[in-house]
Amino acid sequence: MAALAQLPPLPPQFKSIQHHLRTAQEHDKRDPVVAYYCRLYAMQTGMKIDSKTPECRKFLSKLMDQLEALKKQLGDNEAITQEIVGSAHLENYALKMFLYADNEDRAGRFHKNMIKSFYTASLLIDVITVFGELTDECVSINLKAGKKRRQLNVKHRKYARWKATYIHNCLKNGETPQAGPVGIEEDNDVEENEEAGATPLPTQPPRPSSSAYDPGSVPSSSFTGIQIPPGAHAPANTPAEVPSSAGVTSNTIQPTPQTVPAIDPALFSTVSQADIRLTPEDFARAQKYCKYAGSALQYEDVSTAVQNLQKALKLLTTGRE
């Protein structure tokens, strides 16, 4: 990826977005899609804070130039051109980072990379709001391609940010942090702790082994309501479950009942007619519908997945949408 033009000094009014911009720089090579949306969030937030004073206008103008350059470089990436794909990409990345840090925390392995992961996850949950505001629960949001169920919410952001501060302060003071979910102290503010996010993450964080995790050793949480995946053995993009023999209750998100759209019975018996000639554009559109369906399933959105698969099937069998 070509180097982006340097930004002017950050105006004091934009202090709240400095860490998001730093995260963007850290991901320019690691994951340009994440870098793009971090800058987009910073741009949108900066516009709300101050778009009139000369120094702020100049900074936002240069940031806009960076966004345009990135968009041009990533023009063929569907995570940029398609809202549903971009939302899934960003949330899955944030979830992997959250789970890596949470697994390390529960196993009692406290280090700067874990602190960095917690804090970066909280920043990326901020960035997810470019697709719609966060709530206290993992609710569905409306995107152009349909409704998507979120896996992260306000409580995850608050927990990750607080954990980063708590563990950082403990290590700084020579104290041993308490592993796992514990009560949140509201007066801690990780924004002021530059050191908490100073160490870069490895590109592929190591996944802890399941043997390092003892469910029975996790202290009871006074931070209720947050759905924190408890299994260090679980893949980062898979809902974790606690084995029934572990003696603890699973705290995973329960699937909500969904209304599945009616399926046209004719589609089950339809075969492509011999005189139907599909163009390369038809195949490309059918592929996109299938990709949309796959992204919808990442959010357990059966309705949108079915609708897009029906569109793909109809296009392939009739040549029409």
N, C-alpha and C positions, 0 to 999 in steps of 0.2 A: 504494500500500500504506500502511495506517495505521501511524503511528509506534509503535514498541514501547516498553514501559516500560524505564527505565534500570536497569542492573544496579548492585548495590552494589560497593564497591571489591573488586578481585580479591584473595583471600587469597594469601599467599606460597606456600602449598602448591600452588596452581594455576598457578604460573608457566609450566609446560610447555604450557598450553593458551591462553595469552594471545594468541599470534599467530593461532591458529585462530579465536578470538573476534573479533579485529580483522578477519580476512578475512571473517567473517560480516557484520560491519557494513559493510564496503566493498561487499558484494554484495546488500545489502538491496533496493536499487533496480535494480542491474545484472542480477542473477539470483537471485531469491528462493529458488529450489530449492537452489542452492549454499549460500546463507546458512542455510537450514534444516538441511542436513546438516552444515555446519560446527558449528552449535550442538548438534546431536544428538551429534556426536563429542565435543565438549567436555563435554557432560553425562555421557555414558557414561564418559569418561576421568576426569572429576572424581569420579564416584561410586566409582571404583576407588581413587583416591588418598586421599580423606578425605570421608566422608559423616556423620561423627559430631560433630566439633567445631562449636560454635555458628556461627562465622563462615562455615564451609564449608557447613553446612546451609542457612543463610540465602541464601548465594550460589546454591546449586544450586536452591533453591526458586524464586528469581526467574528463573533461567535456564529452569526448567521452565515457568514462566508465559509466557516469551517463546516457547518451543517450541509450547505449546498455542495461543497467539494466532496464530502463523505457520501452524500446521496448519489452523486454522479459516479463515484468509484464503485458503489454498491448497487448500481441501478438494476442489475439482473438478480439481486438477492430478494427472494420473496418475503423474507423477514422484514424487509424495508418497504416493499411495495404492497404487501398484503397485511392488513392490521391483525387478522386472526393468527397468522404465522408469527408475526413479530411479538405479539402478546404472549404466545405459548413459549417462544424462545427465551424471552426475558424472564418470565416467571420460573421456568424450569431451571435456568441458570441460577437465579436467586435461591431457589429451593435447594439445589445441590450444595450451594455454599452454606446455607443455614444448617442443613443436615450434617455436613462435614464438621462444622464447629460444634453443633450440639452433641454429636457422637464423641468427639474428643473431650468435651466438657463432662459428659456422663461417665466416661472412662477415667476421669481424673488426670487427663494429660493437658496441662495448662502451658501454653506457649504463645509466642507473638503471632504465629500464623493463624492459630485458632481465634485469637482476639481480632485479628484483621478480618477473618472470614465472617465472624459475627457482625462486625461493624459494616463491612461491605454489603452483606446481605440486607442490613437495615436500610442502607442507601439505595440499593436496587429495588427494595419494596417501595421507597419513595418514587423511584423512576417509573414503576408500574402504573402510577396514577396518570401517566400520559394517555392511558387507555380507559380511564374512568376512575372516579374517586374510590378510596378504600373505605371499608366499613369494619365494624367489630366482628363480623362473621364472614365465613367464606361463601359469599353469595354469588349469584350469576350477574354478569354485566352484559350490556348490550353493545355489540360490535356490528359493523356493517354486514358481516357474513353470518350473524346469528348471535345467540346468547352463549357466553362462556362462563363456566364455574371456576372461580378463583380458588387456589390452594393456599394463598397467603393473605393475611389481613392486618389490620392495625395492631392487633395484639402481638403478632409475630414480630412486627417492626419494633414495637416498644420493648419486647423481651430481648431481641437480639442486640439492640442498642444499649439496654441496661446491662446485659451480660458482658458486653465488651468493656464497659466502664468498670463494672464490679471486679472482673478478673484482672484488668489492667492495674487498678488501684491496689488490689491485694498483692500482686507480684511486685509492684513498685515499693510497697511498704514491708516486703519480706514476709507476708502472711500467706497461708495456704487457703485458696478459695474453696468454698463449699461446692461440690460437684452436683450437677443436675439442677432441676427447677427449684428455686428458692424464692422467698419473698422479694419484691422489688422495692428499692428505696427511691422514692420519687425525686429526691433532691439531687441525684447524680445526673450529670450532663456530660455525655461523651464528646459533645461538640468542642468542649474546651480542652480535651485531652488529645493533642496532636500526636503524641507518642503511640496512642492506641491503634492508630492506623498507619504507622510509619513503615512497617515491614511488609514487603511485597509478598503476595501469595505465590506458591508454586503453581505452574500452569495446570498440572493435574494433581490435586491434593491427594495424598495417600488415604485410602479408606481403611478405617480401623477394623481389626478382626473381631468376629463375634465373641471370641473367648475373653476379650478384654472387658466385656460388658456384663455386669451383674445386676439384673433388675431389682433384686432384693436390697441392693445397697443404695438405691436412689432415695433421697430424703423426700418426705411428703412435701408437696408444693403448696405454698400459700398464695401462689399466683394462679388463680382458677380461671377456667374458661378458654385458655389457649390450647390449641391442638398441636402438641409437639410430638412428632414421630419418635417413639421410644427405642427402636431397634437399630443398634449399630451395624447389624448384619444386613440391613435392608439396602438395596440399591437406592441411590440418591433421588431418583425420579419415580420411586415406587412407594405407595403408602406402607408404612411399617406396622407390624402387628406384634403384640407380645404373646408368646406361647401361653396356652392356658395353664401349663404346669409351672409357670414362673411365679404364680401366686399374686399377680397384680392385675388390675383391670386395664384393658386396652383403652387408650385415649385418642384413638384415631377418629377421623371424620366419618360419620355414617352417611352412606349415599342417600340422597333425597329422591322420593318417587318422581318420575318424570312422565310426561305425556308424550307418547311416541306418535308421530303423524301417521295417518292412514296410508297404507301402501297400495298403489294401483295394482290390482291382481294381474292386469295385462302384462306387467313388466316381468312376471315370473315365467310366462310362456313365450315372450317375445324373442325372436332370433333375428339377427341382422339379415335384412333382405338383400338378395343378390344384386339388385340394381342400386343399392345405396353405396355411394362413393364418398368416403370420408376424406377430408382435406387434412393437411398437416396441422392447420389451425384447430380443426375439430379434435384431433388427438391431444393437442396441447391443452384445450379447454377441459377435456375429460380428465386429463392428468391433474389439472388444478382442482377440479371438483373432488377428486379422490384425496388430494393433499389436504383440502379443507376439512374433509371428513375425518382424516387422521388427526388433524389438530383439534377438532371438536372432541374426539374421543379422549384426548389427553385431559380434557376438562370434564369427562364423563357426561358430555352433552350429546345424548343419544339422538335427540330430535334433529339437531343441526347436521349430525353425521348422516342420518338416514336421508334427509332432504338432499344433501349434496351427492350422495351415492345414487339416489334416484335420478338426479339431473345427469350424472355421468352415464348411467345405463340407458336413459332415454336418448341421449345424444349419440351414443355408439350404435344403438339399434334402429334409430329412425333418421339420423342425420339432422335432427331438429332439437331445439332446446325448448 
